[in-house]
Amino acid sequence: RLEVRDLLLANIPDVLNQLLGHKNAKRGTLKVLDALQDERLNKQLFYDILEVILKDGFPELSSL
């Protein structure tokens, strides 16, 4: 986990650094990383993405 954190912080996109500033971009990146460590939230995110894919990919399922 620490290695991923270090690699992520070393590769923050320049756009974020320019838009938010280095300190804020780093802080925001760490917050996103911490949020993605929650198993319950990851499951919910997966189900939400799956629902969007199914609705867009198979519109006939909406009538069921």
PyMOL commands that set and color helices and strands:
alter all, ss='L'
color gray80, all
select helices_A, chain A and resi 2-10+14-20+22-35+39-57+59-63
alter helices_A, ss='H'
color red, helices_A
deselect
rebuild
show_as cartoon
